[in-house]
Amino acid sequence: MRAKHESREFPINDKEFKEICLLATEYAGIQLLDRGKEDMVYGRLARRLRALKLASFHDYIALLNSAQGKSEFGHFINALTTNLTAFFRENHHFEHLASVVLPKLIQRNANTKRIRIWSAGCSSGEEPYSIAMTVAETVAKDWDVKILATDLDTNMVEHGQRGVYAQSRLSGISQARLRRWMMKGRSGDGRVKEGLRQMIHFRQLNLLHDWPMQGPLDVIFCRNVIIYFDNETKEKLAKRYAQLLHEDGTLFIGHSETLFKVSDAFSLIGKTIYAKA
């Protein structure tokens, strides 16, 4: 790598790149070594070096490994994670939620009138708000519905908490839903109405660390997250999801992901839709 990129602003060699990748794996399970991600890693972390006024990746790694590095780790992971999302992305999931999962929960939980949903890897909040709209349109107002929305990236969690989105981000929402669930700002942006926002509890969470919730949960959305992990980590996560879900809970994963040969705790019931086995 050194010879190939002699003109780079900050020096970095193969050993340092591998050490950065190992730190990302140890802290967040993110796999970068086998993905040809050198340019991406360099470009995103170079911004941190500039912000910190460091001269090299050697100095940056030393910072991450120091006692003072704990406060930098959040910025480190935020820089490396990709947050591609949209309202009602992979819309067949929300159609299945409305037409199959929620009617079943309304019948099963009629005594408690309680529904619990987790959006794991919520990014900037479009997914949990899409879930909330679907639930609010399907379930009676007197039900106790809570949606937990978590992400590793603290910036994304803060964005979701604000619930304010540029006009360009609203294209996935129908005009009827925009009128019902969003308030229009002066600059054309949209702000999620308070009633919908109150359904969602945003928190920063590392999926590889301890989870604060006890369960059981009725539904988990974990879409386009496990693609970053190796098979061992995927197996552990699937097992933990199964333990947290109700006995007939539902798991939604991303369009390019699968639990085939990863977990026998779930059975495929639809396009990237799983039921707890």
N, C-alpha and C positions, 0 to 999 in steps of 0.2 A: 504494500500500500504506500509506503514511503516514497519509492521511486516514481510511482504513478501520479502522485499528487504533490510534487515538490512545490508547486505554486500556491498551495493553500495558505490561508491567513494564519492558521494555527497548526503547529506540527502535531502529527499523530501517527503512530506506527501500529503494526499488526498486534503487538502485545497489548498496547493500550486500548485498541478497539475491542479486543476480546475481553479485556478486564471490564470495560464499560458494559458489554453485553452480559457478562456474568453478574454484574451488579443489578442490572435490570431483571434478570431471571430470578436471582435470589430474593429481591424485594417484591416483585410483582408477577413473576412467572412469565414475563414477556420473552419470547424466543426471537432473537435477531441474528444469531450467528449464521444460520443456514438459509437466510432469506435474501442475500445480496443487498443488505440494507446499509452498506457503508456510507454512501453519499447522503442518505436520509438522516442517519445518525449524526454524521458530521454537521450537516446543515442546520439541524434543529438544536444541537448542543452548542454550536458556535455562537448562537445568540446568547446563551447563558455565559459563555466565556467573556463576551463583550460586556454584558451587564455587570459581571463581577470584576471586570478589568484584570482578567487572568491572561497569562502569556502563552499557555500551552495546555494540552489535554493532560499532560503529566501533572500539572498543578491542579487541574480540576478533579482528577481522580484522587489526589492527595486530600483535597477538601472533602470529597464524599466519604472518605475513609477516616476522617478526623471527627473529633467530638462536635465540632461546629457544623459538620456535614449533615446532621439530622434535619436541620431547617432547609437545606438545599435539596434533599431527596424528593420533596414534593414537586419542586420546579423541574427536577431531573426527569421524573416519571411523566409529568404533564407534557414536557417537551417531546417525549418519545411516543406517546399514545396518539392514535388517530381517532378523531371524533366525527365520523361521517354519519349523519342522521337526518331525519325529516319527519314531519307529521304524517302519520298513517303510512310509513314506509313498510313494504311487504303487507299490503292492506288485507290480504287473505287471512292473516292472523287476527286482525280486529273483527273481520266478518265472522270468523269461527268463534271468537270470544262472545260476540253479540248473539249469534244464532244457536250455539251449542253449549258453551261453557257456562255463561251466566244464567240461562234458563235452568240448567241442571243445578246450579248453586242456589237459585231462588227456591227450588223445590226441596233440595237437601237441607238448606239452612233456614227453613221457614220459621223454626222455633227461636233461633238466636238472632235472625236478621243481621248476620255478620259476615262480611267478606274481606279477606286479606290477600293483597296482591303485592308482589315484589318486582320492580324493574331493576335488574342487576346489570349495571353498565348503562346507566340512563343517559350518558352524554349530557347535552345541553338542555334536556328536558322534554324534547318533542315526543319521545316515546311514552313517558308516564302521563303527559297531558292527553295524548291520543287515547290511552287506556281510560283515563278519567272521563273523557267525553263519551266514550263507548259505554262505560258503566252508567254514567248519569242519564244516558238516553234509554237505558234498558231496565235499570233497577229503581224501585220506588224510593222517594226521598227520605222515608223514615228508616231506611236501612243504615246500619253502621258499616260504612265502607272506608277502608284505609289502604292507601297505596304507598309503599316504601320505595323511594327512588335513590339508588346509590351509584356512585362512580368513584374511580380512583383519582380522577382529575378534579382537584378542588376548584379550579376555574369553571369547569363545566357545572359543578354542583351549584356554585353561586349564580351562574347564568340561569339554571333551571329554577332556583328559588325566586329570582326576579320575575320570571314569567313574561319577559318582554322580547318580542321577536321582530326583526326587520321584515318589511313587506315581501322581500324576495324569499323569505322562509315560510310564508303562509300558503304557498301554492297547493300544498297537499290537503288543505282544509276546504270543504265545500262552502259556498256562500251562505247557506242556511246555518252551518255550524259557526262560521265567522260571526254572524249576527247574534247567535245564541250564546257563544262562549268567549268572545273576544271583544275588547274595547279598542277603538281606533285612536291612536295618538296623533298629534299634530303633524308629525313627520311621516305619517303613513304606516308607522309600525303598529303592531298589535300587542295588547297586554291581556293576559288571561284573566278572566273575571275571578273575583275573590272566592266565590262559592266553589269553583272548580279547584282553585289553588289550595283550598283548605283540605281537600281530599288527599293531598300528597305531602309526604314527609321526606324532604331531601336530606341526605347525609353522605359524607365522604366515607368510603369503605374500600379496603384492600381485600379482595376475595380470597387471598391466601392467608389472611390473618383471622382472628376470632370474629364471629358474627354475633351481634348483640341481640338479634331476634330469637324468640323461642319457638314460634310456630304453634300449631300447624298453619301453613299457608295454603291458600286455595289455588293460586296461580303464580308461576314465576316466568317472567320474560328475561332471558339471558341471550340476547341476539348479537351476533358478530363480536363476541367476546372470547369464546374458547378457541377461536381460530388462532389466537396469539400463543396458545399454550401447547406444551408437549403432551403426549398421550397419557403419561403418568399423572400430570396435573389435571387433565380432562377427566380421568377416571375418578380422582379424588373429589373434584367439584361435583360431578354427577352423583356420586354417593351422598355428598352433603346436601345437595338439592333434594334428593329422594327422602332423606331423613327429615327434612324440614317441611316437605309437602304433606298435605292431607292424603289419606290412603287412596283417594281417587283424584289427586291433584293433577294439574296440567302444566307442562313445561313447553315454552316456545323458544326455539333457537334460530340462528340466522340462516339465510338462504344458501350459504356456502358451507354450512356446518352439518355434522351428522354425529349420532351416538352409536352408529354401527361399529361393532367390535370395540366400543369404548365402555359401554355400560349395559348390563342386563337388568338394571333397576327400572328401565322405561321401555314402553312399547310404542312404536310409531303408529299414529292414528290419522295423520294428515301430512301435508307438505311442511316438513320441519316442525311438526306438532307432535308432542309425546305425552302419553298418559303414564302415571306411575304404575308399574307392573305389580 
